[in-house]
Amino acid sequence: MRGNVFIRYGLPLLVALPISFLVLYPQVFWCLIIGSSADFRLFTSGTTSLYVNRTATANQQLQFRQHTQIAFDRIRRFWGDKRGRAILIYCPKQIDYQRYCAGGEGAGCSVGTPWGNAYLILGPEGNNTDVIAHELCHDELFSRIGWWRVKRQIPQWFNEGLALMVDYRFSNPTVWEQPDSSEQTSPFSEEMITPSFPQRPILTLTELETTRDFFGGDHTHTMLAYQTAADEVARWLAVVGRAGVPSLTNAISAGHEFNESYRQLERKRRKRIDKQEDAKSTR
């Protein structure tokens, strides 16, 4: 009897769920079948697959592969190693980019599935090292703690703030490239022109917990969200150092909550710094 009930009710549900997911998120479907698309040319970089739309010129193809390699090296320095296995998809034309990235906004986006597939889509403005490194950083977080934990535990301000640390369009590389320096540096690059936000209240981290919180407002809100996220993660990194990033993801993978692990790493590091300062003062 139980077997008949499962066949009658359970089996159709198991079939309907993934179909419904793909109907609601068609970009996932297009990413899943990228390997059989005649519109893309496949390249490889180590263990990473790079799909480049055939509308890309020879120069665009070369630049994309070069920018990708530099971005890979940046990720290895930041995280200590590279574990992400996302497939990269480059669409030099907006019409193609919109098919693979919902809404077609921004220079790049990440697409992940609950069963572990990950894709990084780069649009017409995404063929540069900073955009690629930004998206790769999202993939590293996804790869190290899993899709479910990222969606359920990681606040969006941390996910974006972390990616901004390797995105030198918005951040200063000395924030983490020189982790032993005691000099306080701004998280934002000198080249970045920070706009003024008249009559806009400062955003708090609790207002940037979800994707909707972060990106649900107008352009000014999103830029303020990026600034708030970058400021906080840069501040935290200045205390815990570059090693704090993998330490945090390891703790979350072991079952610890994000908020407590995030604060605990900072508390431990501050105690160590205080002891070192006390030791210096008694010499």
KOLTI-72211 format. One line per 3 residues: number of its first residue (from 1); their letters; for each residue x, y, z of C-alpha. Coordinates in pm, 1 decimal. Example, Ala and Ser with C-alpha at 12.3 -4.5 7.8 and 13.67 -1.06 7.14 Angstrom:
# KOLTI-72211
1 = as = 1230.0 -450.0 780.0; 1367.0 -106.0 714.0
# end
This chain:
# KOLTI-72211
1 = mrg = 0.0 0.0 0.0; 275.8 243.4 93.8; 449.1 170.3 -236.2
4 = nvf = 131.1 251.3 -426.9; 89.7 577.4 -235.7; 445.3 681.3 -321.1
7 = iry = 397.8 599.8 -690.6; 68.8 786.1 -696.7; 170.2 1096.9 -502.0
10 = glp = 541.9 1099.8 -423.5; 684.9 1017.4 -764.2; 491.1 1289.5 -951.5
13 = llv = 599.0 1538.5 -686.2; 966.5 1443.7 -729.7; 930.9 1494.1 -1103.2
16 = alp = 735.2 1818.6 -1070.8; 973.1 1991.3 -829.9; 1279.1 2018.6 -1058.9
19 = isf = 1057.6 2100.8 -1357.5; 889.8 2379.2 -1159.9; 1231.4 2508.6 -1052.7
22 = lvl = 1347.9 2531.2 -1413.7; 1023.6 2697.5 -1522.4; 1059.7 2960.7 -1249.3
25 = ypq = 1430.4 3008.7 -1323.6; 1478.9 2957.6 -1699.0; 1833.4 3092.2 -1682.9
28 = vfw = 1926.6 2781.3 -1485.3; 1796.1 2564.2 -1768.1; 2005.9 2748.9 -2026.7
31 = cli = 2313.4 2716.9 -1806.5; 2257.4 2343.8 -1759.4; 2254.5 2279.9 -2136.0
34 = igs = 2542.1 2517.7 -2219.5; 2761.9 2221.6 -2311.6; 2536.2 2126.3 -2601.7
37 = sad = 2487.7 2480.0 -2734.7; 2634.3 2546.6 -3077.6; 2648.4 2918.0 -2991.8
40 = frl = 2945.8 2876.9 -2759.9; 3307.3 2772.8 -2793.9; 3461.5 2574.7 -2507.4
43 = fts = 3800.4 2657.5 -2359.2; 3959.9 2516.8 -2045.6; 4178.7 2675.3 -1781.3
46 = gtt = 4306.1 2405.6 -1550.7; 3992.3 2228.0 -1430.8; 3763.7 2521.7 -1515.3
49 = sly = 3543.4 2526.2 -1825.7; 3509.6 2857.7 -2008.7; 3226.9 2897.0 -2258.7
52 = vnr = 3268.3 3194.3 -2491.4; 2989.6 3300.0 -2723.4; 3091.3 3271.5 -3087.2
55 = tat = 3004.6 3636.3 -3143.7; 3317.0 3727.0 -2944.2; 3604.4 3855.6 -3155.3
58 = anq = 3946.0 3691.5 -3143.9; 4072.3 3980.7 -2930.2; 3779.7 3948.9 -2686.7
61 = qlq = 3844.2 3576.1 -2653.4; 4212.5 3634.8 -2579.0; 4137.3 3908.4 -2326.8
64 = frq = 3878.0 3693.8 -2151.8; 4120.3 3406.1 -2105.2; 4393.0 3642.3 -1980.7
67 = htq = 4160.9 3823.1 -1739.1; 4031.4 3491.1 -1609.6; 4380.0 3365.3 -1530.8
70 = iaf = 4472.0 3683.5 -1343.8; 4145.0 3660.4 -1149.6; 4221.2 3296.5 -1059.8
73 = dri = 4558.2 3404.8 -916.6; 4393.2 3681.2 -713.0; 4144.1 3434.6 -566.2
76 = rrf = 4424.0 3194.6 -469.5; 4607.6 3471.8 -285.0; 4294.2 3588.3 -104.4
79 = wgd = 4158.0 3246.6 -1.7; 4487.3 3056.0 22.6; 4378.2 2818.3 -253.7
82 = krg = 4106.9 2789.4 -516.3; 3829.4 2533.6 -468.9; 3552.8 2680.9 -681.8
85 = rai = 3454.1 2477.8 -987.2; 3196.1 2708.0 -1143.3; 3157.4 2711.7 -1520.7
88 = liy = 3225.4 3054.7 -1670.9; 3001.7 3182.2 -1951.7; 3099.1 3494.6 -2146.7
91 = cpk = 2835.0 3675.3 -2354.1; 2969.0 3985.4 -2531.8; 2618.6 4078.2 -2651.5
94 = qid = 2343.8 4192.5 -2416.6; 2072.7 3979.5 -2577.4; 2269.4 3662.6 -2500.0
97 = yqr = 2361.0 3783.1 -2151.9; 1993.3 3832.6 -2065.0; 1918.3 3469.4 -2144.2
100 = yca = 2172.3 3340.2 -1894.0; 2149.8 3612.9 -1629.3; 1801.5 3704.5 -1503.8
103 = gge = 1725.5 4066.3 -1583.2; 2052.4 4115.2 -1768.0; 2167.5 4377.7 -1518.8
106 = gag = 2523.2 4443.8 -1410.1; 2848.5 4322.8 -1557.5; 2820.2 3969.4 -1423.0
109 = csv = 2610.3 3739.2 -1207.6; 2621.4 3402.2 -1034.2; 2376.3 3118.3 -1088.5
112 = gtp = 2373.0 2822.3 -852.1; 2150.3 2521.5 -794.5; 2063.0 2332.6 -474.3
115 = wgn = 2226.1 2020.2 -621.2; 2567.0 2185.1 -660.4; 2597.5 2326.7 -1011.7
118 = ayl = 2745.8 2674.9 -1031.0; 2779.0 2915.8 -1322.5; 2933.9 3259.7 -1350.4
121 = ilg = 2793.9 3464.3 -1635.7; 2986.5 3763.7 -1769.0; 2811.2 4019.2 -1986.4
124 = peg = 2933.1 4283.3 -2232.4; 3099.9 4478.9 -1949.3; 3221.1 4169.3 -1767.1
127 = nnt = 3537.3 4098.0 -1964.5; 3778.1 4235.2 -1704.5; 3970.5 4095.7 -1410.9
130 = dvi = 3775.3 4274.4 -1137.2; 3432.1 4152.9 -1245.7; 3556.4 3797.1 -1289.5
133 = ahe = 3734.4 3797.9 -950.5; 3417.5 3933.7 -786.4; 3205.3 3650.5 -924.2
136 = lch = 3473.1 3389.6 -849.2; 3473.8 3501.1 -485.1; 3101.1 3427.2 -464.5
139 = del = 3174.7 3082.4 -607.9; 3447.4 3016.6 -349.2; 3202.1 3084.4 -68.3
142 = fsr = 2943.7 2862.1 -236.7; 3197.3 2581.3 -285.8; 3329.4 2587.6 69.1
145 = igw = 3006.4 2589.9 268.1; 2739.7 2482.8 17.3; 2440.8 2641.6 -151.6
148 = wrv = 2201.5 2581.3 136.5; 2422.0 2740.5 402.8; 2494.5 3041.7 182.5
151 = krq = 2122.7 3097.7 129.9; 2019.6 3029.5 489.4; 2309.0 3155.9 700.4
154 = ipq = 2525.5 3406.2 515.3; 2394.0 3763.7 519.3; 2408.7 3932.5 181.3
157 = wfn = 2623.9 4215.4 315.6; 2899.9 3965.4 393.3; 2866.4 3779.9 62.5
160 = egl = 2893.5 4105.5 -133.4; 3143.2 4272.3 98.1; 3378.2 3976.9 67.6
163 = alm = 3356.1 3981.5 -313.0; 3430.9 4354.3 -311.0; 3764.1 4286.5 -142.1
166 = vdy = 3893.9 4125.1 -462.3; 3712.6 4370.3 -689.6; 3951.0 4661.8 -728.1
169 = rfs = 3691.8 4875.4 -905.1; 3552.1 4937.4 -557.8; 3820.9 4841.1 -307.1
172 = npt = 4181.0 4910.2 -217.5; 4403.6 4601.7 -262.9; 4617.1 4701.2 37.1
175 = vwe = 4324.5 4607.1 263.1; 4433.3 4243.5 235.9; 4734.0 4225.1 0.5
178 = qpd = 4948.3 4355.3 288.3; 4783.9 4181.5 583.3; 5074.2 4242.7 822.7
181 = sse = 5063.0 4619.9 783.9; 4934.2 4813.9 1082.6; 4851.5 5113.1 864.1
184 = qts = 4480.0 5178.7 835.7; 4368.5 5208.4 476.0; 4039.0 5293.6 317.0
187 = pfs = 3855.1 4994.4 170.9; 3786.1 5194.6 -143.5; 4038.4 5246.5 -421.1
190 = eem = 4176.9 5593.9 -479.6; 4046.9 5586.2 -836.5; 3689.7 5532.6 -726.8
193 = itp = 3481.4 5847.0 -716.6; 3247.9 5803.6 -421.8; 2922.5 5991.3 -487.4
196 = sfp = 2751.2 6192.0 -219.1; 2416.9 6069.0 -93.6; 2219.9 6373.0 24.4
199 = qrp = 1936.5 6314.9 268.0; 1992.3 5940.6 269.5; 2028.0 5771.7 608.8
202 = ilt = 2327.9 5548.2 663.6; 2238.8 5184.7 606.3; 2290.2 4933.8 884.3
205 = lte = 2399.9 4573.4 841.7; 2065.0 4448.2 968.6; 1903.2 4625.5 672.8
208 = let = 2120.1 4428.9 428.5; 2062.2 4071.4 538.2; 1884.4 3936.5 228.1
211 = trd = 1930.7 3972.6 -146.8; 1609.9 4175.9 -160.5; 1735.7 4403.2 117.8
214 = ffg = 2059.9 4462.2 -67.4; 1940.3 4505.0 -426.3; 1571.2 4588.7 -378.1
217 = gdh = 1607.8 4966.4 -379.9; 1720.2 5218.8 -638.2; 2073.2 5266.3 -771.2
220 = tht = 2173.6 5493.5 -483.9; 2050.3 5239.3 -228.6; 2256.1 4964.5 -394.5
223 = mla = 2569.1 5181.5 -402.1; 2519.3 5264.3 -34.6; 2473.3 4894.0 35.4
226 = yqt = 2801.3 4815.1 -140.0; 2979.8 5086.9 55.0; 2839.5 4965.6 387.5
229 = aad = 2931.2 4602.9 310.8; 3282.6 4690.4 196.1; 3346.3 4907.9 502.2
232 = eva = 3242.0 4632.2 742.3; 3430.2 4345.2 577.8; 3742.6 4561.1 537.5
235 = rwl = 3724.0 4653.9 906.5; 3687.3 4288.1 1004.9; 3973.6 4180.5 778.4
238 = avv = 4199.5 4446.9 928.2; 4154.0 4269.5 1264.5; 4141.8 3897.5 1178.7
241 = gra = 4377.1 3906.7 879.9; 4345.4 3718.0 553.7; 4349.7 3382.0 735.8
244 = gvp = 4022.5 3478.3 900.1; 3826.9 3415.6 580.6; 3895.9 3040.2 547.6
247 = slt = 3877.1 3008.4 927.0; 3524.3 3147.2 916.3; 3407.7 2920.2 635.2
250 = nai = 3563.1 2618.5 808.5; 3370.4 2700.4 1126.2; 3043.0 2733.1 935.6
253 = sag = 3107.9 2406.8 751.3; 3156.9 2242.1 1091.7; 2806.9 2349.5 1193.1
256 = hef = 2868.2 2678.4 1374.6; 2648.2 2982.1 1316.4; 2779.1 3270.1 1107.3
259 = nes = 2718.6 3555.6 1352.2; 2887.1 3388.5 1647.5; 3183.2 3264.4 1441.5
262 = yrq = 3228.0 3606.3 1281.8; 3241.0 3781.4 1619.6; 3443.4 3508.7 1790.8
265 = ler = 3725.1 3524.5 1535.0; 3748.8 3899.3 1590.0; 3745.8 3866.4 1969.9
268 = krr = 4023.0 3605.4 1965.8; 4236.7 3813.4 1733.7; 4190.9 4127.5 1942.0
271 = kri = 4294.3 3942.3 2257.8; 4606.7 3817.6 2082.1; 4688.3 4168.3 1962.0
274 = dkq = 4637.8 4307.7 2313.0; 4873.8 4047.4 2457.9; 5136.4 4131.9 2197.6
277 = eda = 5102.5 4502.3 2275.3; 5131.1 4433.6 2649.2; 5443.8 4226.8 2588.9
280 = kst = 5599.5 4509.0 2388.0; 5521.1 4767.9 2655.1; 5691.0 4563.5 2929.2
283 = r = 6018.0 4524.3 2741.7
# end
